[in-house]
Amino acid sequence: MSKKETIESTTEELVSPILEEMNFYLYDVEYVKEGSDYYLRIYIDKEGGITINDCEAVSRRMNELLDEKDYIDDAYIFEVSSPGLGRKLTKDKHLKMSIGEEVELKLYKARDKQKEFEGILKNFDETSITLETSEGLEIFTRSEIADLRLTIDF
């Protein structure tokens, strides 16, 4: 396991009991370097959505554990957040929860002179994602997808 995967996995193990106790669920954990800073981000959600007070409550509880366990060698910035309306769909569990939802998909390289697609998420497997677009069913390999997220409708 890479350093990033180890940190994310350990963080998930630590935060899960806290979230369960508060009736929240873990959407994602990411440990990333942006510029010269490292960020440890926990994305949480619940039925009806997350508030700033929910994020603050989880942050306080996790800060104690992070200080106690001290398993991250680098200096980092810790954040607790909602995944937001236009949430990224990066893991199978995200895709499973979003079947039938409208999504936006961006490719690394254009396909027929088009890099951005919108449609209904119909299916996925280990190697591909299927959308129902205005042109019909389109299958994309996961390796060609740069970004996939829920569409924000107002």
C-alpha positions in Angstrom: 0.0 0.0 0.0 1.3 3.5 -0.8 1.8 6.1 1.9 -1.3 8.0 0.6 -3.5 4.8 0.7 -2.2 3.9 4.2 -3.0 7.4 5.5 -6.5 7.4 3.9 -7.3 3.9 5.2 -6.1 4.6 8.7 -8.1 7.9 8.7 -11.2 6.0 7.5 -10.8 3.5 10.4 -10.5 6.2 12.9 -13.4 8.4 11.7 -15.9 5.6 11.0 -17.0 5.0 14.6 -17.4 8.7 15.2 -19.6 9.1 12.1 -21.7 6.0 13.0 -22.3 7.5 16.4 -23.4 10.8 14.9 -25.6 9.1 12.2 -23.4 10.4 9.4 -21.7 8.4 6.7 -18.3 8.7 5.2 -18.3 9.8 1.6 -14.6 9.9 1.1 -11.2 10.5 2.6 -8.3 12.1 0.6 -4.7 12.9 1.4 -3.3 15.1 -1.3 -0.6 17.6 -2.0 -1.7 20.9 -3.4 1.2 23.3 -4.1 3.6 23.0 -1.2 0.9 21.9 1.3 -0.6 18.5 2.2 -4.3 18.2 2.9 -6.2 15.5 4.8 -9.8 15.9 3.9 -12.8 13.9 5.2 -16.1 14.3 3.3 -19.1 13.4 5.3 -22.8 13.3 4.5 -26.2 12.4 6.0 -29.8 12.2 4.9 -30.9 15.8 4.3 -27.3 17.1 4.0 -24.5 18.2 6.2 -24.2 21.5 8.0 -21.2 23.6 9.0 -21.9 22.6 12.7 -21.8 18.9 11.7 -18.4 19.4 10.1 -17.2 21.3 13.1 -18.3 18.6 15.5 -16.6 15.8 13.5 -13.5 18.0 13.2 -13.2 18.5 16.9 -13.5 14.8 17.6 -11.0 13.8 14.9 -8.4 16.4 15.9 -8.1 14.7 19.2 -7.6 11.3 17.6 -5.2 12.7 15.0 -3.0 14.2 17.8 -3.2 11.0 19.8 -2.4 8.6 17.0 0.1 10.9 15.2 0.4 8.6 12.1 1.1 11.3 9.5 4.8 12.4 9.3 4.2 15.4 7.1 2.7 18.7 8.2 -0.8 18.9 6.8 -4.0 20.9 6.9 -7.1 19.0 8.1 -10.5 19.7 6.7 -14.0 18.2 7.2 -16.5 19.0 4.5 -19.7 18.0 2.7 -19.0 16.4 -0.7 -21.2 19.2 -2.1 -23.9 19.2 -4.7 -21.6 18.5 -7.7 -19.8 15.8 -5.9 -17.1 13.9 -7.6 -17.7 10.2 -8.3 -14.4 8.6 -7.7 -15.2 5.2 -6.1 -17.5 2.4 -6.9 -19.6 3.2 -3.9 -20.2 6.7 -5.3 -21.2 5.3 -8.6 -23.5 2.7 -7.0 -25.3 5.5 -5.1 -25.6 7.6 -8.3 -27.1 5.1 -10.8 -30.0 6.9 -12.5 -28.6 10.4 -11.7 -27.5 13.0 -14.2 -23.7 13.4 -14.4 -21.1 15.4 -16.2 -18.1 13.5 -17.6 -14.8 15.0 -18.8 -12.3 13.1 -20.9 -8.5 13.5 -21.0 -8.6 13.4 -24.8 -11.4 14.4 -27.1 -13.6 11.7 -28.6 -15.1 12.8 -31.9 -13.9 16.4 -31.1 -15.8 16.4 -27.8 -14.3 16.2 -24.3 -17.4 16.8 -22.1 -20.5 14.7 -21.9 -23.7 14.9 -19.9 -26.1 12.1 -19.3 -27.7 9.6 -16.9 -25.4 7.2 -15.2 -26.7 3.8 -16.3 -24.0 1.3 -15.4 -20.4 0.7 -14.4 -17.9 -2.1 -14.0 -14.2 -2.4 -13.2 -13.2 -0.9 -16.6 -16.0 1.2 -17.9 -18.8 3.6 -17.2 -22.0 3.8 -19.3 -24.0 7.0 -19.8 -27.3 7.5 -21.5 -26.7 10.8 -23.5 -28.9 12.6 -26.0 -27.1 10.5 -28.6 -27.9 7.2 -26.9 -25.8 4.9 -24.7 -22.1 5.8 -24.6 -19.5 3.6 -22.9 -16.3 5.2 -21.6 -13.3 3.4 -20.3 -12.3 4.5 -16.8 -8.8 5.3 -18.0 -10.0 7.9 -20.4 -12.1 9.8 -17.8 -10.5 12.9 -16.2 -13.5 13.9 -14.1 -16.9 12.5 -13.3 -19.4 14.3 -11.0 -23.1 14.8 -10.4 -24.7 17.6 -12.4 -25.9 20.6 -10.4 -29.5 21.5 -11.4 -31.0 24.8 -10.2 
